[in-house]
Amino acid sequence: MKNEYGVRLDRNGYAPSIVPGHGEYRCLLCGKNRYIERHEVFGGAYRTKSKAYGLWVHLCESCHRTGGDAVHSTGGAAVKERAQRAAMAAYGWTVDEFRSRFGKNYVEVE
């Protein structure tokens, strides 16, 4: 299976991550390589799109769910901005095109 841009999806519907700084089994935020979890940057109704467009990252358990600054506690604005910029660069989307796919803009209009 492939996404609309021809990128191959794995058996769980994930394209390779396109988010800068994403490392193989290393937390995007703190760099730890233990207790790593996959985080779809845009969840809820947009989770499937996050997976298919490669808008996911590896986070350690603390940065993901349990720590005081965990993205599930704070909303993860910095990660969302980074992912939106990556999607716009990779797929040639404008802010409006991103918003039409994910319902909201997470970057300052330059």
N, C-alpha and C positions, 0 to 999 in steps of 0.2 A: 504494500500500500504506500502511496505517496501523497504529499500535500499538494495544493494547487500550484506550487512552484517547482514541482518535480523532485522534492527532497524525500528520500526514503524514510518511512516511519518504522520503528521497531514493532514487535508484536503487541506492545502495550499502547501504541499510538504516539510515541515520542519521536520527534525529529531530534537530531543532535542539537545541543544548546548553542545558541548564537550570542549569548550574553558575554560581553568582554569580561575577562577576569575569572570566568568559570574554569575550574580545574578539575581534572579527573579525581574524584573522591577526596576533594579538599574543600573546606568551607570557603565560600566566596568572601565572607565578611571577616573572619578571624584567621583563616588559613589552617585550622586544625584538620587533621586527617583521621579522626576517630569519631564514631557515632554519627556518621554522615547520612543525611536524609535528602531526598529529592523534593524540591519546592517548586511548584508551578507558580510563577510570579503573579499571574492574574487568575484567581480562583473563581469559585462559584460558577456562574453561568459561562464564564470565559475559560474554565479549566481545560476543556478539550482543545480550544484554540491555542492556549499556551503550550500545550503538549505538541500540537501539530506544527506550530511555527518555531519551535525551539526556544520558547521563552520560559525556561526553567533553569534552576541552578542547584548546586549542592550546597547545603548548609549543615553545620553541626547541630546537634540536638538543642544546645543552648541558644544559638543564634536563630534557630528555626521556631522552637516552641516553648522552651522552659526558662530561658534567661529573662532578666528584666528588660532587655532591649530586643527581645525576640521579634521577628517580623510578624508573627501571628498576634503579638500583643500591641505593636506599634503601628502596624499597617504597612511597614516596609517601603516607605516612599522612595528612598534612595535606590533600592533594588528595582522598583517599578520604573523609575526614571531611566535607569541604566538599560533596562530591558526595552522600553519604548524606543530609546535612541538606537539600540541595536536593530530592532525591527524596522524602523524607518530607513536605516542605512542599508540593511540587507535586502529589503523588499522594495525600496524606492517609494515608500509611503510618505505622504504629507501628514501633518498633525491631524488634519480633518479626516484623512483616510484611516489613520490609526484610531481616532475617536469613533469612527463609524463601525469599526470592528470590535473595539473593546470598551466603548461607552464613555470614555473619559480621557482627557489629556493629562499626562503626568509630568510634562516638561514645560519650561518657560518658552514662549514663542520668541524666537530670536529675530 
